[in-house]
Amino acid sequence: MDKKIIIIIAIAVLLAAVIGLSVWGYFYFKNKFVSAPESAEEAEKITEGATRGVLPSLETNPLENKPDINPADKANPIKNIKVNPFE
């Protein structure tokens, strides 16, 4: 056989092997890493365990006792003046 034909056949075989391994790897890893909960009860248990102790209480307001750190509120002398110039 001619060297040119052998090289073409070798490239075709390698290309087919790469494509075949890529397709096999795609389906293998797609099914391996997907683990959805079997039922709604399992999903509820996972959600309950994930949020336990993490969420803040809804009855508290963290901004209720915030300090007044804006100096512009104290320095503005005309803050309370409300005059409509068009009356």
GUVEXKE-513006 format. One record per residue: residue in three letters; z, y, x of N, C-alpha, C, CB in turn. Coordinates in Angstrom, 1 decimal, decimal comma, always signed. Atoms other than C-alpha are relative to their C-alpha. Glycine has a CB too. Example, Ala and Ser with C-alpha at 12.3 -4.5 7.8 and 13.67 -1.06 7.14 Angstrom:
BEGIN
   dovex     n.c3     n.c2     n.c1    ca.c3    ca.c2    ca.c1     c.c3     c.c2     c.c1    cb.c3    cb.c2    cb.c1
     ALA     +0,0     -1,2     +0,9     +7,8     -4,5    +12,3     +0,0     +1,2     +0,9     +1,2     +0,0     -1,0
     SER     +0,0     -1,1     -0,9     +7,1     -1,1    +13,7     +0,8     +1,1     -0,8     -1,4     +0,5     +0,4
% end
This chain:
BEGIN
   dovex     n.c3     n.c2     n.c1    ca.c3    ca.c2    ca.c1     c.c3     c.c2     c.c1    cb.c3    cb.c2    cb.c1
     MET     +0,0     -1,2     +0,8     +0,0     +0,0     +0,0     +0,0     +1,2     +0,9     +1,2     +0,0     -0,9
     ASP     +0,1     -1,3     -0,7     -0,6     +3,5     +1,0     +1,4     +0,6     +0,0     -1,0     +1,0     -0,7
     LYS     -1,3     -0,6     -0,1     +2,5     +5,5     +2,1     +0,2     +1,0     -1,1     +0,2     +0,7     +1,3
     LYS     +0,0     -1,0     +1,1     +1,7     +8,2     -0,5     +0,5     -0,6     -1,3     -1,3     +0,7     -0,1
     ILE     -0,3     +0,7     +1,3     +2,0     +5,7     -3,4     +1,5     -0,5     +0,1     -0,9     -1,2     -0,2
     ILE     -1,4     +0,4     -0,2     +5,3     +4,3     -2,0     +1,0     +1,1     -0,2     +0,2     -0,7     +1,4
     ILE     -0,9     -1,2     +0,2     +6,8     +7,8     -1,8     +0,1     +0,4     -1,4     -0,5     +1,1     +0,9
     ILE     +0,1     -0,4     +1,4     +5,7     +8,6     -5,3     +0,8     -1,0     -0,9     -1,4     +0,1     -0,5
     ILE     -0,8     +1,0     +0,8     +7,2     +5,4     -6,7     +1,5     +0,1     +0,3     -0,4     -1,5     +0,4
     ALA     -1,4     -0,2     -0,3    +10,5     +6,0     -4,8     +0,5     +1,2     -0,6     +0,1     +0,1     +1,6
     ILE     -0,4     -1,2     +0,6    +10,7     +9,5     -6,1     +0,2     -0,2     -1,5     -1,0     +1,2     +0,2
     ALA     +0,0     +0,3     +1,4    +10,0     +8,2     -9,7     +1,3     -0,8     -0,3     -1,2     -0,7     -0,5
     VAL     -1,1     +0,9     +0,2    +12,7     +5,5     -9,3     +1,3     +0,8     +0,1     +0,0     -1,2     +0,9
     LEU     -1,2     -0,8     -0,2    +15,3     +8,0     -8,0     +0,2     +1,0     -1,2     -0,1     +0,8     +1,3
     LEU     +0,0     -0,9     +1,2    +14,4    +10,5    -10,8     +0,5     -0,7     -1,2     -1,3     +0,6     -0,2
     ALA     -0,4     +0,8     +1,1    +14,8     +7,8    -13,4     +1,5     -0,4     +0,1     -0,8     -1,3     -0,2
     ALA     -1,4     +0,3     -0,2    +18,2     +6,8    -11,9     +0,9     +1,2     -0,2     +0,2     -0,6     +1,4
     VAL     -0,8     -1,2     +0,2    +19,5    +10,3    -11,8     +0,0     +0,4     -1,5     -0,6     +1,2     +0,8
     ILE     +0,0     -0,3     +1,5    +18,4    +10,9    -15,5     +0,9     -1,0     -0,7     -1,4     +0,0     -0,5
     GLY     -0,8     +1,0     +0,6    +19,9     +7,6    -16,5     +1,5     +0,2     +0,2     -0,4     -1,4     +0,5
     LEU     -1,4     -0,2     -0,3    +23,2     +8,3    -14,8     +0,6     +1,2     -0,7     +0,3     +0,1     +1,5
     SER     -0,4     -1,2     +0,7    +23,3    +11,8    -16,3     +0,3     -0,3     -1,5     -1,0     +1,1     +0,2
     VAL     -0,2     +0,3     +1,4    +22,9    +10,5    -19,8     +1,2     -0,9     -0,2     -1,3     -0,8     -0,6
     TRP     -1,1     +0,9     +0,1    +25,4     +7,7    -19,3     +1,3     +0,8     +0,2     +0,0     -1,1     +1,1
     GLY     -1,2     -0,8     -0,2    +28,0    +10,2    -17,8     +0,3     +0,9     -1,1     -0,2     +0,8     +1,3
     TYR     -0,2     -0,9     +1,1    +27,5    +12,6    -20,6     +0,7     -0,7     -1,2     -1,4     +0,6     -0,5
     PHE     -0,6     +0,7     +1,1    +28,3    +10,0    -23,3     +1,3     -0,6     +0,4     -0,9     -1,1     -0,5
     TYR     -1,3     +0,6     -0,4    +31,1     +8,4    -21,3     +1,1     +1,1     +0,0     -0,2     -0,6     +1,5
     PHE     -1,1     -1,0     -0,1    +33,0    +11,6    -20,6     +0,1     +0,8     -1,3     -0,4     +1,0     +1,1
     LYS     -0,1     -0,6     +1,3    +32,2    +13,0    -24,1     +1,0     -0,8     -0,8     -1,3     +0,1     -0,7
     ASN     -0,9     +0,8     +0,8    +34,1    +10,1    -25,7     +1,3     -0,2     +0,7     -0,7     -1,4     -0,2
     LYS     -1,3     +0,3     -0,7    +36,8     +9,8    -23,0     +1,0     +1,2     -0,2     -0,3     -0,1     +1,5
     PHE     -0,9     -1,1     +0,1    +38,2    +13,3    -23,3     +0,3     +0,6     -1,4     -0,5     +1,1     +0,9
     VAL     -0,2     -0,5     +1,3    +38,0    +13,9    -27,0     +1,0     -1,0     -0,7     -1,3     +0,0     -0,8
     SER     -1,0     +0,8     +0,7    +41,2    +12,7    -28,7     +0,6     +0,9     -1,1     +1,2     -0,4     +1,0
     ALA     -0,5     -0,7     +1,2    +41,6    +14,2    -32,1     +1,1     -0,7     -0,7     -1,2     +0,3     -1,0
     PRO     -1,0     +0,7     +0,7    +44,6    +13,4    -34,2     -0,6     -0,9     -1,1     +1,0     +1,0     -0,7
     GLU     +0,5     +1,0     +1,0    +44,1    +10,4    -36,5     +0,2     +0,5     -1,4     +0,7     -1,3     +0,2
     SER     -0,2     -0,3     +1,4    +45,6    +11,9    -39,6     +0,6     +1,5     +0,0     +1,0     -1,0     -0,6
     ALA     -0,5     -1,4     +0,2    +46,9    +15,2    -41,0     +1,5     +0,0     +0,4     -0,2     +0,4     -1,5
     GLU     -1,4     +0,1     -0,4    +50,5    +14,0    -40,4     +0,2     +0,2     +1,5     +0,6     -1,3     -0,5
     GLU     -0,1     -0,2     -1,5    +49,9    +13,7    -36,7     -0,2     +1,4     +0,4     -1,0     -1,0     +0,7
     ALA     +0,3     -1,4     -0,3    +48,4    +17,1    -36,6     +1,1     +0,9     -0,3     -1,3     +0,5     -0,7
     GLU     -1,2     -0,8     +0,4    +51,4    +18,5    -38,4     +1,1     -0,1     +1,0     +0,4     -0,4     -1,4
     LYS     -1,1     +0,3     -0,9    +53,8    +16,9    -36,0     -0,3     +0,7     +1,3     +0,1     -1,5     +0,3
     ILE     +0,4     -0,7     -1,2    +51,8    +18,3    -33,0     +0,2     +1,5     -0,2     -1,4     -0,3     +0,4
     THR     -0,2     -1,4     +0,2    +51,8    +21,8    -34,5     +1,5     +0,4     -0,1     -0,7     +0,4     -1,3
     GLU     -1,4     -0,3     +0,1    +55,5    +21,7    -35,4     +0,7     +0,0     +1,4     +0,7     -1,0     -0,9
     GLY     -0,6     +0,1     -1,3    +56,4    +20,6    -31,9     -0,4     +1,1     +0,9     -0,3     -1,3     +0,6
     ALA     +0,5     -1,0     -0,9    +54,2    +23,2    -30,2     +0,6     +1,4     -0,3     -1,5     +0,1     -0,2
     THR     -0,5     -1,3     +0,4    +55,7    +26,1    -32,2     +1,5     +0,1     +0,0     -0,6     +0,5     -1,3
     ARG     -1,5     +0,0     +0,1    +59,4    +25,1    -32,1     +0,6     +0,9     +1,1     +0,5     -1,4     +0,1
     GLY     -0,7     -0,8     -1,0    +61,4    +27,8    -30,4     -0,8     +1,1     +0,6     +0,6     -0,8     +1,0
     VAL     +0,9     -1,0     -0,7    +58,4    +30,0    -29,5     -0,1     +1,2     -0,8     -1,3     -0,7     +0,3
     LEU     +0,3     -1,1     +0,9    +57,9    +32,2    -32,5     +1,3     +0,8     -0,3     -0,6     -0,5     -1,3
     PRO     -1,2     -0,8     +0,3    +60,2    +35,2    -33,1     +0,4     -0,1     -1,4     -0,2     +1,4     +0,5
     SER     -0,5     -0,1     +1,4    +62,3    +35,6    -36,2     -0,8     +1,1     -0,7     +1,5     +0,2     +0,0
     LEU     +0,7     -1,0     +0,7    +60,5    +37,5    -38,9     +0,9     +1,0     -0,6     -0,8     -0,7     -1,1
     GLU     -0,9     -1,0     +0,6    +63,6    +39,3    -40,1     +0,3     +1,1     +0,9     +1,2     -0,7     -0,5
     THR     -0,3     -1,0     -1,0    +64,0    +41,3    -36,9     -1,1     +0,9     +0,3     +0,5     -0,7     +1,3
     ASN     +1,0     -1,0     -0,3    +62,2    +44,5    -36,0     +0,3     +0,4     +1,4     +0,0     +1,2     -1,0
     PRO     -0,4     -0,3     -1,4    +62,1    +44,9    -32,2     -0,1     +1,5     +0,3     -0,9     -0,7     +1,0
     LEU     +0,2     -1,4     -0,2    +61,1    +48,6    -32,5     +1,0     +0,8     -0,8     -1,4     +0,4     -0,4
     GLU     -0,9     -0,7     +0,8    +64,0    +49,5    -34,8     +0,9     +0,9     +0,9     +0,9     -1,0     -0,8
     ASN     -0,9     -0,8     -0,9    +66,3    +50,7    -31,9     -0,7     +0,4     +1,3     +1,2     -0,8     +0,3
     LYS     +0,8     -0,4     -1,2    +63,6    +51,9    -29,5     +0,5     +1,3     +0,5     -1,5     +0,0     -0,3
     PRO     -0,4     -1,3     -0,6    +64,6    +54,7    -27,1     -1,1     +1,0     -0,2     +0,4     -0,2     +1,5
     ASP     +1,0     -1,1     +0,1    +62,9    +58,1    -27,4     -0,3     +0,4     +1,4     +0,6     +1,2     -0,9
     ILE     +0,4     -0,3     -1,4    +61,1    +58,4    -24,1     -1,2     +0,9     +0,0     -0,4     -1,3     +0,7
     ASN     +1,1     -0,9     +0,0    +58,4    +60,8    -25,2     +0,5     +1,4     +0,1     -0,9     -0,1     -1,3
     PRO     -0,6     -1,4     -0,1    +59,3    +64,3    -23,8     -0,8     +1,0     -0,8     -0,1     +0,4     +1,5
     ALA     +0,7     -1,0     +0,8    +56,6    +66,0    -25,9     +0,6     +0,2     -1,3     -1,4     -0,5     -0,1
     ASP     -0,6     -0,1     +1,3    +58,6    +65,4    -29,1     +1,1     +1,1     +0,1     +0,6     -1,3     -0,5
     LYS     -1,1     -0,9     -0,2    +61,5    +67,5    -27,7     -0,5     +1,4     +0,5     +1,0     -0,5     +1,0
     ALA     +0,5     -1,3     -0,6    +59,4    +70,2    -25,9     -0,9     +0,8     -0,9     -0,7     -0,4     +1,3
     ASN     +0,9     -0,7     +0,9    +57,1    +71,2    -28,8     +0,8     +0,9     -0,9     -0,9     -1,0     -0,8
     PRO     -0,8     -0,9     +0,9    +58,7    +74,3    -30,4     -0,6     +0,2     -1,4     +0,1     +1,3     +0,7
     ILE     +0,7     -0,3     +1,3    +56,1    +74,5    -33,3     -0,3     -1,3     -0,7     -1,2     +0,8     +0,2
     LYS     +0,3     +1,3     +0,6    +56,3    +70,9    -34,3     +0,2     +0,0     -1,6     +0,9     -1,1     +0,6
     ASN     -0,3     +0,1     +1,5    +57,8    +71,5    -37,8     -0,6     +1,1     -0,8     +1,5     +0,1     -0,1
     ILE     +0,7     -1,1     +0,7    +55,7    +74,5    -38,7     -1,3     -0,5     -0,7     -0,3     +1,2     +0,9
     LYS     +1,2     +0,5     +0,7    +53,2    +73,6    -41,4     -0,5     +1,2     -0,9     +0,3     -1,2     -0,9
     VAL     +0,5     -1,1     +0,8    +51,2    +76,6    -42,6     -1,5     -0,2     -0,2     +0,3     +1,4     +0,8
     ASN     +1,5     +0,1     +0,3    +47,8    +76,4    -44,3     -0,6     +1,4     +0,2     -0,2     -0,6     -1,4
     PRO     +0,6     -1,4     -0,2    +45,8    +79,4    -43,0     -1,0     +0,4     -1,1     -0,6     +0,1     +1,4
     PHE     +1,1     -0,3     +1,0    +43,3    +79,1    -45,9     +0,6     +0,3     -1,4     -0,9     -1,1     -0,1
     GLU     -0,6     -0,3     +1,3    +45,8    +79,9    -48,7     +0,0     +1,5     -0,2     +1,4     -0,6     -0,1
% end
